[in-house]
Amino acid sequence: MENYRLNEKDTAKLLKNCRLGSPLYIFDTVTSTFDKIKEYPRLEGLTVAAKIQTAGRGRLGRSWSSEEGGVYFSFNLTPDVSPEEAAFATITCALGTVKALREYGSCSIKWPNDIVMNGKKICGILTTMTTNGSKLDYICVGTGINVNKDSFDESLPHASSIKLETGREQNENKVLASVLKSIEKVYTSYTKERILEEYSENCITIGSDVTVHYTDGRGDFTGKSLGITESGALVVQNGNNTVTVGSGEVSVRGLYGYV
Ligand code: BTN
């Protein structure tokens, strides 16, 4: 019988000839795959995955709910780019991920890197960067995919899982392998122009009315999102005012109950 639970043997078999996921280490429980991966060399492609995280981290200092049924993983990238250009890795990984998860149902990206299926968040990506002086040392990409979770805490009303949205249990090894393969394809073979173009086509935020929530006391800025810059920042316009948001919280009208 097919084993749907995350395990090294099945995922590694599916990842033959893939640089991401090579090597691959899968654990039952870790604090965070970001912590665990630090115990290994900073090799490009090295991936650490877990079935449970006891201290999963999300964007903007939030925690990431990481019970059984999700697939949680971090992998290293060592592109030959400046720290400024490294922000683009987030865009690259979000595009690779949405292309893979589309196999399971129609989904899109909420800027910068939530993956949304039927208006619910099924996946989040957090990228960290380590520099050495003015040079980029490496990027660590952490992804949490709600694959087979049956329920979510009531504090997460906009979260869902692929299982809940498709009505079917999914093979966690196949999900992990297809996401890694897809990111690798985008990362190694797409031009920057193609990434920007396809990201924009797949991003629900772009073209929508949005509100930027500043956390530094500037309040909110509401406008229409026009697109992303070369470095992946979101451009929002309201009349003669245009702002560029590098990171932060942006609500999209019509999504997650935002009106
Ligand atoms: C977000 O807030 O949307 C990003 C969530 C990223 C969660 C993943 S799970 C694997 C990796 N380890 C962590 O502690 N966080 C990331």
Boltz pocket constraint, residues with backbone or C-beta under 6 A from the ligand:
constraints:
  - pocket:
      binder: B
      contacts: [[A, 31], [A, 32], [A, 33], [A, 34], [A, 53], [A, 55], [A, 56], [A, 57], [A, 58], [A, 59], [A, 60], [A, 62], [A, 63], [A, 64], [A, 71], [A, 72], [A, 73], [A, 74], [A, 113], [A, 114], [A, 123], [A, 124], [A, 125], [A, 126], [A, 141], [A, 142], [A, 143], [A, 144], [A, 145]]
      max_distance: 6.0
